[in-house]
């Protein structure tokens, strides 16, 4: 199988590693990154299709890419938040390959999502805007006011609307998601679930009391399970809850290991992995995939009678040595090959520089990669991830416009 090498360029190393005087810069070529003591032949003497990812050097940025078995064409939309606005960029993914290598991305649409006047404050506070996407539009809503922006995926045009909040309620939004044809907002308790009506009103759901509805939660992530259900994670306790839109009920999502216990489950299971669901996660063939430091983590969701359970997490380490932090990552499902069972995701990371850093570049770097998950079928006919292959990757650039930028979301509808 033929392969080729591509360099990832990124300035950020894992937090535990500090830059040393003799540390190599990300822009160095493969030849310069091979240690002098290495027994590896000089790369200039190798066939291009046979150069490997050499693990002897902890700073090598090149690796072998795989041919994609997934034949599909998708548009990827990346949302970058600046202090005064959010810009949406559109790139194409064709058969696992990205059409944006080493390019300056052109804005596809701009939304007036003001965050702060002082650019220094952008990285110092929670962002007041939330983004989600359905098959036709990208939506942006603030956490405490009634405005809503809608960007057309077909045209890139933006319309701004006033959404009416429920009367007699201190309405705020902590989580914002698209579930089937429904646009859903959740406040800081499980009792506050709303959907956006055709007349742009936030309509509350009358939730049956199956869990503690008034308790404050810190929703760290979510996954849409069907057109009528979704799961959220409380980042404070790492407990998970599933909401059924048809029944207007929450249910506790338990650990699969708890099923064998003879004791009744009266409290949600706490998970050892911090912030078990990070941001917008994706369901594919029975497994939920979420961003994790250095890769992805996958959990099988299992229905047992009327309850839902989650398996132990499977960590899927990225096949390169550069550090990717989950707080700067976002992902979306791209496609699947039915013959081999391979599943493809696109993962995006922004560098999110502070403009006053001396080493901050003039342009914001956005790292984009497509990864191919090899799977095997389980006894429950789900597809369990067993290995990570790398289909393509590249660095794109976004103009800084005099301030920092936060890469907040990506969508491949």
TANOR-V62453 format. One record per pair of residues at least 6 apart in sequence whose ideal C-beta (glycine too) atoms are under 8 Angstrom apart, sorted by sequence separation. I is the first residue (numbers start at 1). J is the second residue. D is the distance in Angstrom with one decimal. If there is no record, write none. Layout:
BEGIN
I:J:D  I:J:D
END
This chain:
BEGIN
13:19:7.0  34:40:5.7  54:60:5.5  80:86:6.7  92:98:7.8  93:99:7.4  115:121:7.7  116:122:6.0  132:138:7.5  133:139:7.1  141:147:7.3  151:157:7.3  152:158:7.6  165:171:3.7  177:183:7.9  178:184:7.3  186:192:6.1  196:202:6.2  197:203:5.2  207:213:6.2  224:230:4.8  225:231:6.0  233:239:7.3  234:240:7.6  243:249:7.3  282:288:7.2  283:289:7.8  290:296:6.7  291:297:7.9  302:308:7.0  303:309:7.8  318:324:6.3  336:342:6.9  354:360:6.3  377:383:6.0  378:384:5.1  53:60:6.6  79:86:5.7  80:87:5.1  91:98:6.5  92:99:4.3  115:122:6.0  131:138:6.3  132:139:5.3  141:148:5.0  151:158:4.9  176:183:7.8  177:184:5.2  186:193:5.5  187:194:7.9  195:202:7.5  196:203:7.7  223:230:6.7  233:240:5.1  234:241:7.4  243:250:5.5  244:251:7.4  258:265:5.9  281:288:5.4  282:289:5.0  289:296:5.2  290:297:5.5  301:308:6.1  302:309:4.8  336:343:5.0  353:360:4.3  376:383:7.2  377:384:7.5  398:405:6.1  24:32:6.8  34:42:7.7  43:51:5.6  79:87:7.6  80:88:7.9  91:99:5.9  92:100:7.9  131:139:6.9  140:148:7.0  141:149:7.9  150:158:6.9  176:184:7.4  185:193:7.8  186:194:7.5  194:202:4.3  195:203:5.5  222:230:5.9  223:231:5.1  232:240:7.0  242:250:7.0  281:289:6.2  282:290:7.9  289:297:7.4  290:298:7.8  301:309:7.5  302:310:7.3  335:343:7.8  336:344:7.0  353:361:6.8  375:383:3.9  376:384:5.4  24:33:5.9  34:43:6.9  53:62:6.6  79:88:5.5  80:89:6.8  91:100:4.3  116:125:7.2  131:140:5.3  139:148:6.4  140:149:4.4  149:158:5.7  150:159:5.2  176:185:5.4  184:193:6.8  185:194:4.7  194:203:6.1  222:231:6.4  231:240:5.8  232:241:5.6  241:250:5.1  242:251:5.0  281:290:3.9  289:298:5.1  290:299:7.7  301:310:5.8  302:311:6.7  335:344:5.2  375:384:6.0  53:63:3.8  78:88:7.1  115:125:7.9  130:140:7.1  139:149:7.1  149:159:7.4  150:160:7.8  175:185:7.2  176:186:7.9  184:194:7.0  185:195:7.7  194:204:5.4  195:205:7.1  222:232:4.7  231:241:6.9  241:251:6.9  242:252:7.9  281:291:7.6  288:298:6.8  300:310:7.0  301:311:8.0  333:343:7.5  334:344:4.2  375:385:5.5  376:386:5.4  31:42:6.7  51:62:7.5  53:64:5.8  77:88:5.5  78:89:4.7  129:140:5.5  130:141:5.5  139:150:5.7  140:151:7.6  149:160:5.3  150:161:6.7  175:186:4.3  184:195:5.6  185:196:7.3  193:204:7.2  194:205:6.9  221:232:7.4  222:233:7.0  231:242:4.8  232:243:7.3  241:252:6.2  242:253:5.3  254:265:5.7  258:269:5.9  277:288:7.4  279:290:7.5  287:298:4.6  288:299:5.0  299:310:4.7  300:311:4.0  333:344:7.7  334:345:6.0  353:364:6.8  374:385:7.2  375:386:6.3  31:43:5.2  52:64:6.0  77:89:7.1  78:90:8.0  115:127:6.2  129:141:7.0  130:142:7.8  138:150:7.5  139:151:7.8  148:160:7.3  149:161:7.8  173:185:4.6  174:186:5.8  183:195:6.5  184:196:7.9  192:204:7.3  193:205:4.5  221:233:4.9  230:242:7.4  231:243:7.5  240:252:7.7  241:253:6.3  278:290:5.2  279:291:6.2  287:299:6.5  288:300:8.0  299:311:5.7  333:345:5.9  334:346:5.2  352:364:7.9  373:385:4.8  374:386:5.5  30:43:4.9  31:44:6.2  51:64:7.3  77:90:5.5  78:91:7.3  115:128:6.4  129:142:5.6  130:143:6.8  137:150:5.0  138:151:4.4  147:160:6.5  148:161:4.9  173:186:7.3  174:187:5.6  182:195:4.9  183:196:4.1  219:232:5.3  220:233:5.2  229:242:6.3  230:243:5.7  239:252:7.4  240:253:3.9  252:265:7.0  277:290:5.1  278:291:4.6  287:300:5.2  288:301:5.8  299:312:7.7  332:345:6.8  351:364:6.7  374:387:4.2  40:54:5.6  76:90:7.2  91:105:7.0  115:129:7.0  128:142:5.1  129:143:7.5  137:151:6.1  147:161:7.4  148:162:7.6  173:187:6.5  174:188:4.9  182:196:7.7  193:207:6.2  219:233:6.9  220:234:7.2  221:235:7.4  229:243:6.5  254:268:7.5  255:269:4.4  276:290:7.4  278:292:6.9  286:300:5.8  287:301:7.3  299:313:5.3  331:345:5.3  332:346:5.7  350:364:6.5  351:365:4.7  373:387:7.5  374:388:7.6  11:26:6.3  75:90:5.8  76:91:5.1  128:143:4.9  137:152:5.9  138:153:6.8  147:162:6.5  148:163:4.8  172:187:5.2  217:232:7.9  219:234:6.5  220:235:2.9  229:244:5.3  253:268:7.6  254:269:5.2  286:301:6.6  298:313:6.8  299:314:7.5  331:346:6.7  350:365:7.2  351:366:7.9  373:388:6.2  374:389:6.3  10:26:5.8  38:54:7.0  40:56:6.9  75:91:7.4  76:92:7.5  89:105:4.3  113:129:4.4  128:144:6.8  136:152:7.1  137:153:6.1  146:162:5.5  147:163:7.3  171:187:7.0  172:188:6.9  191:207:6.0  218:234:6.2  219:235:6.8  228:244:6.7  229:245:6.5  252:268:4.8  255:271:7.3  286:302:7.9  297:313:4.7  298:314:4.6  331:347:4.7  350:366:5.3  351:367:7.6  372:388:7.5  373:389:7.5  9:26:4.6  75:92:6.0  76:93:5.6  89:106:7.2  136:153:5.9  146:163:4.9  185:202:6.3  190:207:7.5  217:234:4.4  218:235:4.6  225:242:7.2  228:245:4.6  252:269:7.9  297:314:6.8  330:347:7.4  331:348:7.4  349:366:7.5  350:367:7.6  371:388:5.6  372:389:4.0  8:26:7.5  9:27:6.1  38:56:5.2  74:92:7.5  75:93:7.5  89:107:6.5  90:108:4.0  135:153:7.8  136:154:7.4  146:164:6.5  218:236:4.4  228:246:5.2  283:301:7.4  297:315:5.5  298:316:6.2  329:347:6.1  330:348:5.3  348:366:6.4  349:367:4.7  371:389:6.8  372:390:7.3  7:26:7.8  38:57:7.3  73:92:7.0  74:93:4.7  88:107:7.2  89:108:5.8  146:165:5.6  217:236:6.8  273:292:7.9  296:315:7.9  297:316:7.0  329:348:6.9  330:349:7.9  348:367:7.1  371:390:5.9  372:391:4.9  7:27:7.9  34:54:6.1  73:93:7.1  87:107:4.9  88:108:5.0  133:153:7.8  295:315:6.2  296:316:4.5  329:349:4.9  348:368:5.2  370:390:7.9  371:391:6.5  30:51:6.9  33:54:8.0  35:56:5.9  72:93:7.8  73:94:5.0  88:109:4.5  190:211:5.8  276:297:7.9  295:316:5.0  328:349:5.1  347:368:7.6  348:369:8.0  369:390:6.9  370:391:4.3  7:29:7.8  34:56:7.5  35:57:5.3  72:94:8.0  73:95:7.5  87:109:7.5  88:110:7.4  141:163:7.3  190:212:7.2  191:213:3.2  231:253:6.1  288:310:7.7  295:317:4.3  296:318:8.0  328:350:5.8  346:368:6.8  347:369:5.3  370:392:4.8  7:30:7.7  34:57:6.2  72:95:6.9  87:110:5.3  88:111:7.3  169:192:7.9  171:194:7.8  190:213:5.3  191:214:6.0  276:299:7.8  292:315:6.5  294:317:5.8  295:318:4.6  324:347:7.6  328:351:7.5  346:369:7.3  347:370:7.9  369:392:6.9  370:393:7.3  33:57:5.4  71:95:5.2  86:110:7.2  87:111:7.9  189:213:6.2  273:297:6.9  294:318:6.1  325:349:7.5  328:352:5.8  346:370:5.3  347:371:6.4  369:393:3.8  5:30:6.7  70:95:7.0  85:110:5.5  86:111:4.7  189:214:5.7  190:215:7.3  324:349:5.3  345:370:7.3  368:393:6.8  369:394:7.8  33:59:6.2  34:60:7.6  70:96:5.8  85:111:6.4  189:215:6.4  344:370:5.9  345:371:5.6  367:393:7.2  368:394:5.8  33:60:4.9  68:95:5.2  78:105:7.6  85:112:5.8  86:113:4.3  113:140:5.4  189:216:6.1  190:217:6.2  241:268:7.3  287:314:7.9  289:316:7.9  344:371:7.0  367:394:7.8  368:395:7.8  33:61:7.1  68:96:2.9  84:112:7.9  85:113:5.9  144:172:5.1  166:194:7.0  188:216:5.4  189:217:6.4  240:268:7.1  344:372:5.3  345:373:7.0  367:395:5.6  368:396:6.3  33:62:7.6  68:97:7.0  85:114:7.2  109:138:7.8  111:140:5.1  113:142:7.6  143:172:5.5  144:173:7.7  188:217:6.4  239:268:3.6  294:323:6.6  295:324:7.4  343:372:7.5  344:373:7.3  366:395:7.2  30:60:7.2  84:114:5.5  143:173:4.9  188:218:7.7  211:241:6.3  239:269:6.9  293:323:7.7  294:324:6.1  342:372:5.3  343:373:4.5  365:395:5.6  366:396:4.8  77:108:7.1  83:114:7.7  84:115:7.3  142:173:7.5  143:174:7.0  171:202:6.5  188:219:8.0  237:268:7.0  239:270:6.2  240:271:7.7  293:324:7.3  342:373:6.5  365:396:7.6  366:397:7.2  30:62:4.9  81:113:6.6  83:115:5.3  141:173:5.9  238:270:5.6  239:271:7.5  293:325:5.8  342:374:5.9  343:375:6.2  365:397:6.2  366:398:6.0  28:61:8.0  82:115:7.9  83:116:5.2  163:196:6.5  186:219:6.5  237:270:5.8  238:271:4.1  293:326:5.0  341:374:7.6  342:375:6.7  364:397:6.8  81:115:6.7  83:117:7.2  234:268:8.0  238:272:7.8  292:326:5.3  340:374:7.7  341:375:4.4  363:397:4.1  364:398:4.3  24:59:5.1  26:61:5.9  83:118:7.5  141:176:5.6  164:199:8.0  169:204:7.4  238:273:6.9  291:326:4.4  296:331:7.1  341:376:7.2  363:398:6.4  364:399:7.3  23:59:6.8  83:119:4.9  113:149:6.9  164:200:6.5  166:202:5.8  238:274:6.8  240:276:6.9  334:370:6.5  341:377:6.8  363:399:6.0  364:400:5.5  112:149:6.8  139:176:7.4  163:200:4.7  164:201:4.6  165:202:5.2  166:203:7.5  213:250:7.8  238:275:6.9  240:277:7.1  276:313:7.5  363:400:6.1  83:121:7.5  111:149:4.3  162:200:6.8  163:201:6.9  164:202:6.8  166:204:5.2  238:276:4.9  291:329:4.1  362:400:6.2  83:122:5.0  139:178:7.4  161:200:5.3  163:202:6.0  208:247:7.4  210:249:5.2  211:250:4.6  291:330:6.9  361:400:7.8  82:122:7.5  111:151:6.2  205:245:7.9  208:248:6.2  210:250:5.3  211:251:7.6  235:275:4.8  273:313:5.8  291:331:5.8  343:383:6.8  364:404:7.8  81:122:7.7  207:248:5.3  208:249:4.9  210:251:6.1  211:252:6.4  290:331:7.9  364:405:4.4  366:407:5.8  109:151:4.5  206:248:5.9  207:249:6.8  233:275:7.3  289:331:6.8  341:383:5.2  343:385:7.5  5:48:7.5  86:129:6.7  109:152:7.8  130:173:6.0  174:217:7.8  205:248:4.9  207:250:6.7  233:276:5.3  324:367:7.7  364:407:7.9  4:48:6.4  132:176:5.1  134:178:4.3  139:183:6.2  141:185:7.0  174:218:7.9  175:219:4.4  233:277:3.6  256:300:7.7  289:333:7.9  4:49:6.8  86:131:7.4  130:175:7.2  131:176:7.2  132:177:5.2  133:178:6.2  174:219:5.3  177:222:5.7  179:224:5.4  232:277:7.4  259:304:6.0  355:400:6.5  3:49:5.6  5:51:5.5  81:127:6.2  130:176:3.6  132:178:4.7  178:224:7.4  180:226:7.5  181:227:7.2  184:230:7.3  186:232:7.0  231:277:7.5  256:302:5.8  2:49:4.7  3:50:8.0  109:156:4.1  111:158:5.5  134:181:7.3  175:222:6.2  177:224:6.6  180:227:3.0  342:389:7.7  344:391:6.7  353:400:8.0  355:402:7.1  81:129:6.8  108:156:4.6  109:157:6.9  110:158:7.0  112:160:7.0  148:196:7.7  179:227:6.7  180:228:6.4  253:301:7.6  278:326:4.8  355:403:5.6  109:158:5.5  134:183:7.4  179:228:7.2  278:327:7.6  282:331:6.2  284:333:5.6  296:345:7.2  355:404:5.2  88:138:6.2  179:229:7.5  193:243:6.6  195:245:7.9  259:309:6.2  279:329:7.7  280:330:6.5  281:331:7.7  282:332:6.2  283:333:8.0  354:404:5.8  10:61:7.9  132:183:6.9  179:230:5.2  190:241:6.4  258:309:7.2  275:326:7.6  278:329:7.6  279:330:6.0  280:331:7.5  282:333:4.5  285:336:7.2  296:347:7.4  318:369:7.8  353:404:6.0  9:61:7.0  79:131:5.3  148:200:7.2  280:332:7.6  284:336:7.0  352:404:6.6  8:61:4.9  177:230:6.4  254:307:6.6  256:309:4.3  318:371:7.2  352:405:6.9  7:61:5.2  8:62:7.8  86:140:6.3  221:275:7.0  223:277:6.5  254:308:7.6  255:309:6.5  256:310:6.3  352:406:5.4  7:62:5.4  193:248:7.8  220:275:4.5  221:276:7.6  222:277:6.4  253:308:5.1  254:309:5.0  255:310:6.2  256:311:5.0  257:312:7.6  350:405:6.7  352:407:6.8  6:62:6.9  77:133:7.0  220:276:7.7  221:277:3.1  251:307:6.9  253:309:6.8  254:310:7.4  256:312:7.5  285:341:7.8  289:345:6.5  291:347:7.3  350:406:6.6  5:62:4.5  6:63:7.9  175:232:6.5  220:277:6.1  221:278:4.9  223:280:7.9  231:288:7.4  251:308:6.7  253:310:5.8  255:312:7.9  316:373:6.8  350:407:2.7  5:63:7.0  220:278:6.3  221:279:5.1  222:280:6.7  223:281:4.1  225:283:5.7  285:343:6.6  349:407:6.9  5:64:6.7  6:65:6.4  79:138:7.0  220:279:7.7  221:280:7.1  222:281:6.7  223:282:6.8  224:283:6.7  284:343:5.0  348:407:6.2  4:64:7.8  5:65:7.5  190:250:5.5  221:281:5.6  223:283:5.4  3:64:4.5  4:65:6.0  77:138:6.3  284:345:7.9  3:65:5.6  348:410:4.4  3:66:6.9  88:151:5.8  182:245:6.6  282:345:6.8  3:67:7.7  346:410:6.8  1:66:7.4  2:67:7.3  180:245:7.9  223:288:4.7  1:67:6.0  90:156:7.4  179:245:6.5  242:308:5.4  346:412:5.7  223:290:7.4  88:156:7.4  221:290:6.1  316:385:5.8  319:388:5.9  231:301:7.5  240:310:6.7  314:384:7.4  318:388:6.6  319:389:7.4  320:390:7.3  314:385:5.9  317:388:6.8  319:390:5.2  316:388:4.9  318:390:7.7  296:371:7.8  77:153:7.0  225:301:7.0  231:308:7.9  330:407:7.1  75:153:7.5  300:378:7.5  302:380:6.8  330:408:7.2  332:410:5.7  334:412:5.6  328:407:6.8  330:409:5.4  331:410:7.1  332:411:5.7  333:412:6.8  300:380:7.8  330:410:4.6  332:412:4.2  300:382:5.9  289:373:7.9  300:384:7.0  298:385:5.0  285:375:7.0  286:378:7.6  296:388:7.7  295:388:7.1  286:380:6.8  6:101:7.5  286:381:7.7  287:382:6.4  286:382:2.8  287:383:7.0  289:385:7.8  285:382:5.7  286:383:6.5  287:384:6.9  285:383:3.8  287:385:6.4  284:383:7.5  177:280:7.5  280:409:6.8  132:280:7.9  123:352:6.9  123:354:6.2  120:354:7.7  119:355:6.0  120:356:7.1  96:334:7.6  93:334:6.1  96:344:6.0  93:346:6.3  63:319:5.9  76:332:7.4  63:320:5.0  61:320:7.1  104:363:7.2  61:321:7.6  74:334:5.6  153:413:6.7  60:321:6.3  61:322:6.0  74:335:7.0  105:366:7.1  59:321:7.1  72:334:6.7  58:321:6.1  72:335:3.9  70:334:7.0  70:335:4.7  53:319:7.0  55:321:7.7  70:336:6.5  71:337:7.7  53:320:7.1  70:337:4.8  69:337:4.5  100:368:6.6  69:339:7.6  76:346:5.6  78:348:5.8  80:350:6.9  98:368:5.8  69:340:5.3  70:342:6.1  72:344:7.8  74:346:7.9  76:348:7.8  98:370:6.6  69:342:5.2  70:343:8.0  97:370:7.5  138:411:6.5  70:344:4.7  96:370:5.0  68:344:7.1  96:372:6.8  133:409:7.8  89:366:7.9  91:368:7.3  93:370:6.4  131:408:6.3  132:409:8.0  131:409:4.5  133:411:3.9  135:413:5.2  127:406:6.9  134:413:7.0  133:413:5.7  122:403:6.8  123:404:6.0  127:408:6.9  122:404:5.1  119:402:7.1  123:406:7.3  80:364:7.0  119:403:3.5  122:406:6.6  119:404:5.9  80:366:7.4  78:366:6.4  78:368:7.7  105:396:5.0  76:368:7.5  102:394:6.6  104:396:7.5  105:397:6.7  101:394:3.9  102:395:6.2  103:396:5.5  104:397:4.9  105:398:5.5  97:391:7.2  98:392:5.1  100:394:5.9  101:395:7.6  102:396:7.5  103:397:7.1  104:398:7.7  96:391:3.8  97:392:4.8  98:393:7.4  101:396:7.7  102:397:8.0  104:399:7.3  26:322:7.9  96:392:5.7  98:394:5.1  100:396:4.7  68:370:7.4  70:372:6.8  69:372:7.2  68:372:6.3  91:396:7.3  17:323:7.9  66:372:6.1  89:396:7.8  13:322:7.9  14:323:4.1  89:398:6.9  13:323:5.6  12:323:6.3  87:398:7.3  8:320:6.2  10:322:5.4  10:323:7.9  12:325:7.4  8:322:5.4  80:398:5.6  82:401:6.2  93:412:7.0  83:403:5.1  70:391:7.9  82:403:5.8  83:404:7.5  82:404:7.5  86:408:7.5  66:389:4.4  68:391:4.6  82:405:5.3  66:390:6.1  67:391:7.9  68:392:7.6  81:405:6.8  82:406:7.9  65:390:5.5  66:391:5.8  80:405:4.9  81:406:4.5  64:390:7.6  65:391:6.4  80:406:7.0  81:407:7.9  63:390:6.2  65:392:6.1  80:407:5.4  81:408:5.0  65:393:7.5  79:407:7.5  80:408:7.1  78:407:6.6  79:408:5.2  79:409:4.3  78:409:7.6  79:410:7.1  78:410:4.9  79:411:7.8  77:410:6.7  76:410:6.2  77:411:4.7  76:411:7.4  77:412:7.5  76:412:4.9  77:413:7.7  75:412:7.1  74:412:4.9  75:413:7.8  10:349:7.9  12:351:6.1  11:351:6.4  10:351:6.5  11:353:8.0  11:359:6.8  11:361:7.8  11:365:7.8  10:365:6.8  9:365:6.9  10:367:5.9  9:367:7.9  8:367:6.3  8:369:8.0  8:393:5.9  10:395:7.6  6:392:7.5  9:395:4.9  6:393:5.8  8:395:6.7  6:394:6.7
END
